[in-house]
Amino acid sequence: MAYFDNSYETRTTLRDRVARLFETPHDRKVRARAARIEALRALSDAELAARGIARDNIVMHVFSQRPAR
């Protein structure tokens, strides 16, 4: 039996576009961190090791970084 995960769909809905019009700086920071976590989780263990990050520490790594201004 095949399993399909649609949670990673990248299509932007009208609701998402309208929500971004009213987005606060905090919302942008949260969305940027979530995107960074998703990008790091997509890397292989070897790629993470080359960056000095353990898979178990991805979230801690992202939240310990200073935000770019």
N, CA, C and O atoms as a GROMACS GRO file, in nm:
protein
  276
    1MET      N    1   0.084  -0.117   0.000
    1MET     CA    2   0.000   0.000   0.000
    1MET      C    3   0.089   0.125   0.000
    1MET      O    4   0.185   0.134   0.077
    2ALA      N    5   0.057   0.218  -0.086
    2ALA     CA    6   0.135   0.341  -0.098
    2ALA      C    7   0.081   0.447  -0.002
    2ALA      O    8  -0.039   0.451   0.026
    3TYR      N    9   0.169   0.531   0.045
    3TYR     CA   10   0.131   0.639   0.134
    3TYR      C   11   0.177   0.770   0.072
    3TYR      O   12   0.294   0.785   0.039
    4PHE      N   13   0.086   0.863   0.055
    4PHE     CA   14   0.118   0.993  -0.004
    4PHE      C   15   0.099   1.100   0.101
    4PHE      O   16  -0.006   1.109   0.165
    5ASP      N   17   0.200   1.182   0.119
    5ASP     CA   18   0.196   1.290   0.217
    5ASP      C   19   0.178   1.422   0.143
    5ASP      O   20   0.270   1.467   0.074
    6ASN      N   21   0.063   1.484   0.156
    6ASN     CA   22   0.036   1.611   0.089
    6ASN      C   23   0.066   1.731   0.176
    6ASN      O   24   0.034   1.844   0.138
    7SER      N   25   0.127   1.712   0.291
    7SER     CA   26   0.152   1.824   0.381
    7SER      C   27   0.263   1.917   0.331
    7SER      O   28   0.280   2.026   0.386
    8TYR      N   29   0.336   1.876   0.231
    8TYR     CA   30   0.444   1.960   0.180
    8TYR      C   31   0.406   2.030   0.050
    8TYR      O   32   0.493   2.069  -0.028
    9GLU      N   33   0.277   2.046   0.027
    9GLU     CA   34   0.230   2.112  -0.093
    9GLU      C   35   0.272   2.258  -0.090
    9GLU      O   36   0.256   2.324   0.013
   10THR      N   37   0.324   2.310  -0.199
   10THR     CA   38   0.378   2.446  -0.201
   10THR      C   39   0.285   2.545  -0.270
   10THR      O   40   0.322   2.662  -0.284
   11ARG      N   41   0.168   2.503  -0.314
   11ARG     CA   42   0.076   2.592  -0.383
   11ARG      C   43   0.022   2.695  -0.283
   11ARG      O   44  -0.017   2.658  -0.172
   12THR      N   45   0.020   2.823  -0.322
   12THR     CA   46  -0.028   2.929  -0.236
   12THR      C   47  -0.176   2.953  -0.263
   12THR      O   48  -0.216   2.972  -0.378
   13THR      N   49  -0.255   2.953  -0.159
   13THR     CA   50  -0.398   2.976  -0.174
   13THR      C   51  -0.428   3.124  -0.161
   13THR      O   52  -0.345   3.202  -0.115
   14LEU      N   53  -0.548   3.162  -0.201
   14LEU     CA   54  -0.592   3.301  -0.188
   14LEU      C   55  -0.592   3.342  -0.041
   14LEU      O   56  -0.556   3.455  -0.007
   15ARG      N   57  -0.632   3.251   0.046
   15ARG     CA   58  -0.634   3.280   0.190
   15ARG      C   59  -0.493   3.312   0.240
   15ARG      O   60  -0.475   3.404   0.320
   16ASP      N   61  -0.392   3.236   0.194
   16ASP     CA   62  -0.254   3.261   0.235
   16ASP      C   63  -0.206   3.397   0.186
   16ASP      O   64  -0.137   3.469   0.259
   17ARG      N   65  -0.243   3.433   0.063
   17ARG     CA   66  -0.201   3.563   0.009
   17ARG      C   67  -0.264   3.679   0.085
   17ARG      O   68  -0.197   3.778   0.113
   18VAL      N   69  -0.392   3.667   0.120
   18VAL     CA   70  -0.459   3.772   0.196
   18VAL      C   71  -0.399   3.781   0.336
   18VAL      O   72  -0.380   3.891   0.388
   19ALA      N   73  -0.370   3.667   0.398
   19ALA     CA   74  -0.311   3.667   0.531
   19ALA      C   75  -0.176   3.738   0.532
   19ALA      O   76  -0.142   3.804   0.630
   20ARG      N   77  -0.101   3.726   0.427
   20ARG     CA   78   0.030   3.792   0.422
   20ARG      C   79   0.018   3.944   0.414
   20ARG      O   80   0.110   4.015   0.453
   21LEU      N   81  -0.094   3.994   0.365
   21LEU     CA   82  -0.116   4.138   0.362
   21LEU      C   83  -0.121   4.196   0.503
   21LEU      O   84  -0.080   4.310   0.525
   22PHE      N   85  -0.170   4.118   0.598
   22PHE     CA   86  -0.186   4.163   0.736
   22PHE      C   87  -0.082   4.102   0.829
   22PHE      O   88  -0.102   4.097   0.951
   23GLU      N   89   0.026   4.055   0.774
   23GLU     CA   90   0.130   3.986   0.849
   23GLU      C   91   0.211   4.085   0.933
   23GLU      O   92   0.245   4.194   0.887
   24THR      N   93   0.241   4.046   1.055
   24THR     CA   94   0.324   4.128   1.144
   24THR      C   95   0.470   4.084   1.131
   24THR      O   96   0.498   3.978   1.075
   25PRO      N   97   0.563   4.164   1.182
   25PRO     CA   98   0.704   4.122   1.180
   25PRO      C   99   0.726   3.989   1.252
   25PRO      O  100   0.809   3.909   1.209
   26HIS      N  101   0.652   3.965   1.359
   26HIS     CA  102   0.664   3.837   1.430
   26HIS      C  103   0.620   3.722   1.339
   26HIS      O  104   0.684   3.617   1.336
   27ASP      N  105   0.511   3.741   1.265
   27ASP     CA  106   0.463   3.638   1.173
   27ASP      C  107   0.569   3.605   1.068
   27ASP      O  108   0.591   3.488   1.035
   28ARG      N  109   0.635   3.708   1.016
   28ARG     CA  110   0.740   3.686   0.916
   28ARG      C  111   0.856   3.607   0.974
   28ARG      O  112   0.912   3.519   0.909
   29LYS      N  113   0.892   3.641   1.100
   29LYS     CA  114   1.003   3.571   1.165
   29LYS      C  115   0.968   3.424   1.188
   29LYS      O  116   1.051   3.336   1.166
   30VAL      N  117   0.846   3.397   1.231
   30VAL     CA  118   0.803   3.260   1.255
   30VAL      C  119   0.802   3.182   1.124
   30VAL      O  120   0.846   3.068   1.119
   31ARG      N  121   0.751   3.244   1.016
   31ARG     CA  122   0.746   3.177   0.887
   31ARG      C  123   0.887   3.150   0.834
   31ARG      O  124   0.913   3.045   0.776
   32ALA      N  125   0.979   3.245   0.855
   32ALA     CA  126   1.117   3.226   0.810
   32ALA      C  127   1.184   3.112   0.886
   32ALA      O  128   1.256   3.032   0.827
   33ARG      N  129   1.161   3.105   1.017
   33ARG     CA  130   1.220   2.996   1.096
   33ARG      C  131   1.163   2.862   1.054
   33ARG      O  132   1.237   2.764   1.045
   34ALA      N  133   1.034   2.856   1.029
   34ALA     CA  134   0.971   2.730   0.986
   34ALA      C  135   1.028   2.686   0.852
   34ALA      O  136   1.051   2.567   0.830
   35ALA      N  137   1.052   2.781   0.762
   35ALA     CA  138   1.110   2.748   0.632
   35ALA      C  139   1.253   2.698   0.649
   35ALA      O  140   1.295   2.605   0.580
   36ARG      N  141   1.328   2.760   0.739
   36ARG     CA  142   1.467   2.717   0.765
   36ARG      C  143   1.470   2.575   0.822
   36ARG      O  144   1.554   2.494   0.783
   37ILE      N  145   1.380   2.546   0.916
   37ILE     CA  146   1.372   2.412   0.973
   37ILE      C  147   1.338   2.311   0.866
   37ILE      O  148   1.397   2.203   0.860
   38GLU      N  149   1.241   2.344   0.781
   38GLU     CA  150   1.202   2.253   0.673
   38GLU      C  151   1.317   2.227   0.577
   38GLU      O  152   1.338   2.115   0.532
   39ALA      N  153   1.393   2.334   0.545
   39ALA     CA  154   1.506   2.318   0.453
   39ALA      C  155   1.614   2.229   0.514
   39ALA      O  156   1.672   2.145   0.445
   40LEU      N  157   1.642   2.247   0.642
   40LEU     CA  158   1.744   2.164   0.707
   40LEU      C  159   1.699   2.019   0.720
   40LEU      O  160   1.779   1.927   0.706
   41ARG      N  161   1.570   1.998   0.748
   41ARG     CA  162   1.520   1.861   0.757
   41ARG      C  163   1.525   1.789   0.624
   41ARG      O  164   1.528   1.666   0.620
   42ALA      N  165   1.526   1.863   0.514
   42ALA     CA  166   1.531   1.802   0.382
   42ALA      C  167   1.673   1.756   0.346
   42ALA      O  168   1.691   1.681   0.250
   43LEU      N  169   1.775   1.801   0.421
   43LEU     CA  170   1.912   1.763   0.394
   43LEU      C  171   1.940   1.621   0.443
   43LEU      O  172   1.873   1.570   0.533
   44SER      N  173   2.039   1.560   0.382
   44SER     CA  174   2.079   1.427   0.427
   44SER      C  175   2.162   1.439   0.555
   44SER      O  176   2.207   1.548   0.591
   45ASP      N  177   2.183   1.327   0.621
   45ASP     CA  178   2.264   1.328   0.743
   45ASP      C  179   2.407   1.373   0.714
   45ASP      O  180   2.468   1.441   0.796
   46ALA      N  181   2.460   1.334   0.600
   46ALA     CA  182   2.596   1.374   0.562
   46ALA      C  183   2.605   1.526   0.542
   46ALA      O  184   2.701   1.589   0.584
   47GLU      N  185   2.504   1.583   0.476
   47GLU     CA  186   2.504   1.728   0.454
   47GLU      C  187   2.490   1.804   0.586
   47GLU      O  188   2.553   1.908   0.606
   48LEU      N  189   2.407   1.752   0.676
   48LEU     CA  190   2.395   1.814   0.808
   48LEU      C  191   2.526   1.805   0.886
   48LEU      O  192   2.567   1.901   0.952
   49ALA      N  193   2.592   1.690   0.878
   49ALA     CA  194   2.720   1.672   0.948
   49ALA      C  195   2.824   1.769   0.894
   49ALA      O  196   2.906   1.820   0.971
   50ALA      N  197   2.822   1.794   0.765
   50ALA     CA  198   2.917   1.890   0.706
   50ALA      C  199   2.893   2.031   0.759
   50ALA      O  200   2.986   2.112   0.764
   51ARG      N  201   2.771   2.060   0.798
   51ARG     CA  202   2.738   2.191   0.854
   51ARG      C  203   2.753   2.192   1.006
   51ARG      O  204   2.735   2.297   1.070
   52GLY      N  205   2.785   2.078   1.064
   52GLY     CA  206   2.804   2.069   1.208
   52GLY      C  207   2.673   2.063   1.287
   52GLY      O  208   2.668   2.107   1.402
   53ILE      N  209   2.569   2.009   1.224
   53ILE     CA  210   2.437   2.002   1.288
   53ILE      C  211   2.394   1.856   1.295
   53ILE      O  212   2.401   1.784   1.196
   54ALA      N  213   2.349   1.813   1.411
   54ALA     CA  214   2.290   1.680   1.425
   54ALA      C  215   2.141   1.690   1.394
   54ALA      O  216   2.078   1.792   1.423
   55ARG      N  217   2.085   1.586   1.336
   55ARG     CA  218   1.943   1.588   1.299
   55ARG      C  219   1.854   1.617   1.421
   55ARG      O  220   1.753   1.685   1.409
   56ASP      N  221   1.892   1.567   1.536
   56ASP     CA  222   1.814   1.589   1.658
   56ASP      C  223   1.819   1.734   1.706
   56ASP      O  224   1.736   1.775   1.787
   57ASN      N  225   1.915   1.811   1.658
   57ASN     CA  226   1.936   1.948   1.706
   57ASN      C  227   1.898   2.055   1.605
   57ASN      O  228   1.936   2.171   1.621
   58ILE      N  229   1.823   2.020   1.501
   58ILE     CA  230   1.789   2.118   1.398
   58ILE      C  231   1.710   2.234   1.456
   58ILE      O  232   1.744   2.350   1.432
   59VAL      N  233   1.605   2.205   1.532
   59VAL     CA  234   1.521   2.311   1.587
   59VAL      C  235   1.601   2.399   1.682
   59VAL      O  236   1.591   2.522   1.677
   60MET      N  237   1.681   2.338   1.769
   60MET     CA  238   1.764   2.415   1.861
   60MET      C  239   1.862   2.503   1.784
   60MET      O  240   1.887   2.618   1.822
   61HIS      N  241   1.918   2.451   1.676
   61HIS     CA  242   2.012   2.527   1.595
   61HIS      C  243   1.945   2.650   1.534
   61HIS      O  244   2.001   2.760   1.537
   62VAL      N  245   1.826   2.632   1.478
   62VAL     CA  246   1.756   2.744   1.414
   62VAL      C  247   1.716   2.850   1.517
   62VAL      O  248   1.733   2.969   1.491
   63PHE      N  249   1.666   2.808   1.631
   63PHE     CA  250   1.622   2.905   1.731
   63PHE      C  251   1.738   2.970   1.806
   63PHE      O  252   1.718   3.074   1.869
   64SER      N  253   1.858   2.912   1.801
   64SER     CA  254   1.972   2.974   1.869
   64SER      C  255   2.045   3.075   1.781
   64SER      O  256   2.130   3.149   1.830
   65GLN      N  257   2.013   3.078   1.653
   65GLN     CA  258   2.077   3.173   1.562
   65GLN      C  259   2.015   3.311   1.579
   65GLN      O  260   1.897   3.325   1.609
   66ARG      N  261   2.098   3.412   1.559
   66ARG     CA  262   2.048   3.548   1.562
   66ARG      C  263   1.975   3.576   1.432
   66ARG      O  264   2.022   3.536   1.326
   67PRO      N  265   1.861   3.643   1.438
   67PRO     CA  266   1.787   3.673   1.315
   67PRO      C  267   1.862   3.773   1.228
   67PRO      O  268   1.924   3.866   1.279
   68ALA      N  269   1.856   3.754   1.097
   68ALA     CA  270   1.918   3.847   1.003
   68ALA      C  271   1.835   3.974   0.997
   68ALA      O  272   1.712   3.969   0.999
   69ARG      N  273   1.904   4.087   0.990
   69ARG     CA  274   1.830   4.216   0.983
   69ARG      C  275   1.833   4.273   0.847
   69ARG      O  276   1.776   4.380   0.824
   0.00000   0.00000   0.00000
